[in-house]
Amino acid sequence: MLCNEIKTNHMKEKSTGAAIILNFLLPGGGYMYMGRIVTGVVALVVFTLCFFIMSAPAASSIWFFANLVMAFDMTQLARKRRQLV
């Protein structure tokens, strides 16, 4: 029980805005900040590959769209974490 309380208190301290900004600056950074390490690393690898494989305009378009999706996901994750508290 104490472990769950510690996790809940730790989750409560996470800022959705900070996670969104981190995802904008470093793809996957917001996920890592929110505790979704594997998702963050996968996002970072996928975006890095996109930038190396695709042209800059195409990669930029995908990056922008993906940031919108990740921002929405961050708000949903934060909402779920608030419900756990």
C-alpha positions as CSV (number, residue, x, y, z in Angstrom):
1,M,0.0,0.0,0.0
2,L,2.8,2.4,0.8
3,C,4.4,1.8,-2.6
4,N,1.1,2.8,-4.3
5,E,0.9,5.9,-2.1
6,I,4.4,6.9,-3.1
7,K,3.6,6.3,-6.8
8,T,0.4,8.3,-6.5
9,N,2.2,11.3,-4.8
10,H,5.0,11.2,-7.4
11,M,2.5,11.1,-10.3
12,K,0.6,14.1,-8.8
13,E,3.7,16.3,-9.1
14,K,3.9,15.9,-12.9
15,S,3.0,18.9,-15.0
16,T,1.1,18.3,-18.2
17,G,2.4,21.6,-19.7
18,A,5.9,20.6,-19.0
19,A,5.4,17.2,-20.6
20,I,4.0,18.8,-23.7
21,I,6.9,21.3,-23.9
22,L,9.4,18.4,-23.4
23,N,7.7,16.5,-26.3
24,F,8.0,19.5,-28.5
25,L,11.7,20.0,-27.7
26,L,12.7,16.4,-27.7
27,P,10.2,13.8,-29.2
28,G,9.4,11.4,-26.5
29,G,10.8,13.6,-23.7
30,G,7.4,14.3,-22.3
31,Y,6.5,10.6,-22.1
32,M,9.7,9.9,-20.3
33,Y,8.9,12.8,-17.9
34,M,5.5,11.3,-17.2
35,G,7.0,7.9,-16.5
36,R,6.3,6.2,-19.9
37,I,10.0,5.5,-20.6
38,V,9.5,2.8,-23.3
39,T,6.9,4.9,-25.2
40,G,9.3,7.9,-25.0
41,V,12.3,6.0,-26.3
42,V,10.2,4.5,-29.1
43,A,8.9,8.0,-30.1
44,L,12.5,9.4,-30.0
45,V,13.8,6.5,-32.3
46,V,10.9,6.8,-34.7
47,F,11.3,10.6,-35.1
48,T,15.0,10.3,-35.5
49,L,14.6,7.8,-38.2
50,C,12.0,10.0,-39.9
51,F,14.4,12.9,-40.0
52,F,17.2,10.9,-41.5
53,I,15.0,9.0,-44.0
54,M,12.6,11.7,-45.2
55,S,13.0,15.1,-46.6
56,A,13.0,18.0,-44.1
57,P,9.5,19.3,-45.1
58,A,7.9,15.9,-44.9
59,A,9.6,15.1,-41.6
60,S,8.6,18.5,-40.2
61,S,5.0,18.0,-41.1
62,I,4.9,14.6,-39.4
63,W,6.7,16.1,-36.4
64,F,4.1,18.8,-36.1
65,F,1.2,16.5,-36.4
66,A,2.7,14.0,-34.0
67,N,3.2,16.7,-31.4
68,L,-0.5,17.5,-31.6
69,V,-1.3,13.9,-31.0
70,M,1.2,13.5,-28.2
71,A,-0.1,16.7,-26.5
72,F,-3.6,15.2,-26.6
73,D,-2.2,11.9,-25.2
74,M,-0.4,13.8,-22.4
75,T,-3.6,15.5,-21.3
76,Q,-5.4,12.1,-21.3
77,L,-2.6,10.5,-19.3
78,A,-2.7,13.4,-16.8
79,R,-6.5,13.1,-16.5
80,K,-6.1,9.3,-15.8
81,R,-3.4,10.0,-13.2
82,R,-5.6,12.6,-11.4
83,Q,-8.4,10.0,-11.2
84,L,-6.0,7.6,-9.5
85,V,-5.3,10.2,-6.8
